Amino acid sequence: MTTAALFPDAPAVAVEGERKYVSVPWDEAEALRAALLKHGCPTTLCLDPETRQARLELWPGVKPEAVLAVLEARQPGPRAPTADAPTIREKPTIPAVTDPADQICI
């Protein structure tokens, strides 16, 4: 998942007639649909390729609160390092050779 926020403020469920849906980022739509399904919240992925907008329509019986809880849990945030997290070590920098005399090999 990217470090940028999935949702600028917070995910929200919109209602159009009998349909309930949540707008999601185009690039994350399929992964979010799969995550919701894994947590017992089936949805239908709706894509508009002209505008690159995506939304997930909740199936009948799916509780909007459950959907929002899953999506909010996927929001990136500050995380404490864990024992499983790899340690990032920077390589030491090698000074650049600036004097042409230093490049002569005898």
Contacts in CASP RR format, 6 or more apart in sequence:
PFRMAT RR
TARGET T0000
AUTHOR 0000-0000-0000
METHOD contacts of the structure
MODEL  1
MTTAALFPDAPAVAVEGERKYVSVPWDEAEALRAALLKHGCPTTLCLDPE
TRQARLELWPGVKPEAVLAVLEARQPGPRAPTADAPTIREKPTIPAVTDP
ADQICI
1 28 0 8 1.000
1 31 0 8 1.000
1 74 0 8 1.000
1 76 0 8 1.000
2 28 0 8 1.000
2 76 0 8 1.000
3 76 0 8 1.000
4 76 0 8 1.000
5 75 0 8 1.000
5 76 0 8 1.000
6 24 0 8 1.000
6 25 0 8 1.000
6 28 0 8 1.000
6 32 0 8 1.000
6 71 0 8 1.000
6 74 0 8 1.000
6 75 0 8 1.000
6 76 0 8 1.000
7 25 0 8 1.000
7 71 0 8 1.000
7 75 0 8 1.000
10 68 0 8 1.000
10 72 0 8 1.000
11 22 0 8 1.000
11 24 0 8 1.000
11 67 0 8 1.000
11 68 0 8 1.000
11 71 0 8 1.000
11 72 0 8 1.000
12 22 0 8 1.000
12 23 0 8 1.000
12 68 0 8 1.000
13 20 0 8 1.000
13 21 0 8 1.000
13 22 0 8 1.000
13 58 0 8 1.000
13 64 0 8 1.000
13 67 0 8 1.000
13 68 0 8 1.000
14 20 0 8 1.000
14 21 0 8 1.000
14 22 0 8 1.000
14 23 0 8 1.000
19 57 0 8 1.000
19 58 0 8 1.000
20 57 0 8 1.000
20 58 0 8 1.000
20 62 0 8 1.000
20 64 0 8 1.000
21 46 0 8 1.000
21 55 0 8 1.000
21 56 0 8 1.000
21 57 0 8 1.000
21 58 0 8 1.000
22 55 0 8 1.000
22 56 0 8 1.000
22 58 0 8 1.000
22 67 0 8 1.000
22 68 0 8 1.000
22 71 0 8 1.000
23 53 0 8 1.000
23 54 0 8 1.000
23 55 0 8 1.000
24 32 0 8 1.000
24 54 0 8 1.000
24 55 0 8 1.000
24 56 0 8 1.000
24 71 0 8 1.000
25 54 0 8 1.000
26 47 0 8 1.000
26 52 0 8 1.000
26 53 0 8 1.000
26 54 0 8 1.000
29 45 0 8 1.000
29 47 0 8 1.000
29 54 0 8 1.000
29 56 0 8 1.000
30 45 0 8 1.000
32 56 0 8 1.000
32 71 0 8 1.000
32 74 0 8 1.000
33 43 0 8 1.000
33 45 0 8 1.000
33 56 0 8 1.000
35 70 0 8 1.000
35 74 0 8 1.000
36 42 0 8 1.000
36 43 0 8 1.000
36 56 0 8 1.000
36 67 0 8 1.000
36 70 0 8 1.000
36 71 0 8 1.000
37 43 0 8 1.000
39 66 0 8 1.000
39 70 0 8 1.000
40 62 0 8 1.000
40 66 0 8 1.000
41 58 0 8 1.000
41 62 0 8 1.000
41 63 0 8 1.000
41 66 0 8 1.000
41 67 0 8 1.000
41 70 0 8 1.000
42 59 0 8 1.000
42 62 0 8 1.000
43 56 0 8 1.000
43 57 0 8 1.000
43 58 0 8 1.000
43 59 0 8 1.000
43 62 0 8 1.000
43 67 0 8 1.000
44 56 0 8 1.000
44 57 0 8 1.000
44 59 0 8 1.000
45 54 0 8 1.000
45 56 0 8 1.000
46 54 0 8 1.000
46 55 0 8 1.000
46 56 0 8 1.000
46 57 0 8 1.000
47 53 0 8 1.000
47 54 0 8 1.000
48 54 0 8 1.000
56 67 0 8 1.000
58 64 0 8 1.000
58 67 0 8 1.000
97 103 0 8 1.000
END
